Amino acid sequence: MDVDDPAAERMLDGNAVAGTLSAVFGGDVTLTPGCCAHCGAVNMVGAMRAWVGGPGSVLRCPACDGVVLRVVTTPRGTLVDVRGATYLRFERG
Amino acid sequence: MAAPIDWQLATVTAVRDETPSVRSLTLALPAWAGHRPGQHVDLRLTAEDGYSVERSYSIASEPERNGEIDITVERIPDGEVSPFLHEIVAPGDRLEVRGPIGGYFVWESTLDGPLFLVGGGSGVVPLMAMLRHRARSGSGATGRAVARLLFSCRGPDEAIYRTELDALAAADPDLEVAYTFTRVQPPGWTGYARRVDRAMLAEVLEPLGAEARTYICGPTALVEVAANALVGLGLAPDRVRTERFGPSGT
């Protein structure tokens, strides 16, 4: 965290959006590994950095800070922007 | 991956003041599937005009209790939800709850290795669920994990669960609780009296060793300092689990 950046104080963990994501993906994804499309780092969703104060939630890569997932709920439904993820790996079983 | 988590109606069965600004609520949940220590619930309030707001609260109680959970809520003066939970909600009221949520920040007594907990303010809540669970999971040779909690708060009056924590530690040679009071210290206090830093973490962690499973929960700045310091002290990053709640919680 850049301590000089006041916005850094508002950073949370992927765990903080676990409820919203579970509604989207049909179950808990905090232990699901995701690959960052910007730098290739693989981290569990729960270990990503979450920004939840805006109209939606943003998950960023803990390695490079690139945006991995964006989730916005509107009256018509929930939009999930996955451009920043190469993949999410859902374990068997 | 488990099944989708639905909203359900919980009934408030008890309220208890922990400190002047922190209150615990017991919620009865007839359809509760059981939780794991460290998980949270989402709570939804909906106004008559349809406006609704959600907040996440850590579960404070151990999973050994059936059909009910405790949540512990810090009152944020200009918050939308916590003042309602403090001033309006009473036993018998019903609240919408979704959970349990999150598998990442979870500790269970079946996991091996020592347990190191670092909490700041109301960040102690999910750690309390872990310690309550640990206390119910046997003792001595039957393998209760050696555990330490480093608990940072502004002063002793703001140390949530302090009486219970001290009683747990007094009854258990494998559990120690270290406080750091950052602003107000009681007379004669010989413990820590500063913000959590690397030297403090190294001292409290030392008897547990670098194999300790570590869970850090609190304001973002504390979590960041502690997580970086502990990885610097040689803990494997995937054994250092964090839960940030922002500058002051919600």
Chai-1 contact restraints between the chains, C-beta under 6 A:
chainA,res_idxA,chainB,res_idxB,connection_type,confidence,min_distance_angstrom,max_distance_angstrom,comment,restraint_id
A,M1,B,E224,contact,1.0,0.0,6.0,A-B,restraint_1
A,E9,B,T220,contact,1.0,0.0,6.0,A-B,restraint_2
A,E9,B,P247,contact,1.0,0.0,6.0,A-B,restraint_3
A,R10,B,G246,contact,1.0,0.0,6.0,A-B,restraint_4
A,M11,B,T220,contact,1.0,0.0,6.0,A-B,restraint_5
A,L12,B,R244,contact,1.0,0.0,6.0,A-B,restraint_6
A,L12,B,G246,contact,1.0,0.0,6.0,A-B,restraint_7
A,D13,B,T242,contact,1.0,0.0,6.0,A-B,restraint_8
A,D13,B,E243,contact,1.0,0.0,6.0,A-B,restraint_9
A,D13,B,R244,contact,1.0,0.0,6.0,A-B,restraint_10
A,N15,B,G102,contact,1.0,0.0,6.0,A-B,restraint_11
A,N15,B,Y104,contact,1.0,0.0,6.0,A-B,restraint_12
A,N15,B,F105,contact,1.0,0.0,6.0,A-B,restraint_13
A,N15,B,E243,contact,1.0,0.0,6.0,A-B,restraint_14
A,A18,B,I101,contact,1.0,0.0,6.0,A-B,restraint_15
A,A18,B,G102,contact,1.0,0.0,6.0,A-B,restraint_16
A,G19,B,D42,contact,1.0,0.0,6.0,A-B,restraint_17
A,G19,B,R98,contact,1.0,0.0,6.0,A-B,restraint_18
A,G19,B,I101,contact,1.0,0.0,6.0,A-B,restraint_19
A,S22,B,I5,contact,1.0,0.0,6.0,A-B,restraint_20
A,G26,B,P4,contact,1.0,0.0,6.0,A-B,restraint_21
A,G27,B,M1,contact,1.0,0.0,6.0,A-B,restraint_22
A,G27,B,A2,contact,1.0,0.0,6.0,A-B,restraint_23
A,D28,B,A2,contact,1.0,0.0,6.0,A-B,restraint_24
A,D28,B,G103,contact,1.0,0.0,6.0,A-B,restraint_25
A,T30,B,G102,contact,1.0,0.0,6.0,A-B,restraint_26
A,T30,B,G103,contact,1.0,0.0,6.0,A-B,restraint_27
A,T30,B,Y104,contact,1.0,0.0,6.0,A-B,restraint_28
A,L31,B,G103,contact,1.0,0.0,6.0,A-B,restraint_29
A,L31,B,Y104,contact,1.0,0.0,6.0,A-B,restraint_30
A,G46,B,Y104,contact,1.0,0.0,6.0,A-B,restraint_31
